[in-house]
Amino acid sequence: MALSAQQVEQYQQDGYVCGGRFHDTEQPMKGPLLTQKVHEALRAAASAGVQTVECSLDLERSTTSVEVDAEGWTWQGRRYPFLESCKDRTIYYWAEDAFQPAARFTTSLTKLVPTAWGPPTFEIDGIKMHPTEHVSPYADAERKVDLIQPRGKVILDTCGGLGYTAAACLKGGAKQVLSYEKNEDVIWLRGLNPWSPESGGALTLAHADIVEQILTMPDASVDAVLHDPPRFGIAGELYSQAFYDQLARVLKRRGRLFHYTGTPNKLTSGRDVPNEVAKRLRRAGFTAELNGDGVLATRTQ
């Protein structure tokens, strides 16, 4: 979905764009992360004359002590200003001398978004990439991973995103996780997100298109597959028969695959995506059945 000129202009006014594009391509420095909730707590403490506040500056992974006064706040010996405007549904990171929204624009607006659970989600042109209303993105990833029983397995993670499924695989005892992410801006967000796992050891993260890379993978080279693609309208090639045939080729016999589909409204979308996926997977040599918000399949041929 392309952005209109009016949308780009609004994003510029909101501070997302620097010099006509989103922030520098190099990875941002680690530092405090602010949400509206934390910023309001700091402001309230300063107004009340409270000198020290316990809060989280890493999206609820930990708590820390912050010194506040009327002009700003101090953390780990460094001064930070209050924001003139701190928007809801936005995470701010420290970029050398000012707070900036954790968002970038290359071909789409890719934005890190806070949740009530701590681990953030992200959006591409306003489309949320994780269910967050009733469950933490981390807990949702763990549920999906449990379906493929990761312990001791080599796992193909086709669409890495923020890395929550990869983290759950590692927690579940996976031998190796081969993760691919096509979107450079999403990888940039991973570098900001304290909940995203770092690449190394049992986790390999490749900035690459899995549609192309899977063609180079050996037959029967992985024990299980997690396929969590963007919605069908954005990435139809990841729902194609040709791609499912490749998944069957690289997956060992009796290997499990979980394919996230979400629960698109059949009346508004005009199609039954979960059942279409299950049908194509069966053609590729899987047994397949609907399971929650996706399809659980086992390679039989």
Secondary structure, DSSP 8 states (H G I E B T S, - for coil): ----HHHHHHHHHTT-EETTEES-SS------EE-HHHHHHHHHHHHHT--EEEE-SSTTS--EEEEEETTEEEETTEEEE--S---TT--EEE-SSSEEESEEESSSEEEEE--TTSS-EEEETTEESS--SSS-HHHHHHHHHHHH--TT-EEEESS-TTSHHHHHHHHTT-SEEEEEE--HHHHHHHHH-TTS--SBTTEEEEES-HHHHGGGS-TT-EEEEEE----TTT-GGGGSHHHHHHHHHHEEEEEEEEEE-----HHHHSS-HHHHHHHHHHHTTEEEEEETTEEEEEE--
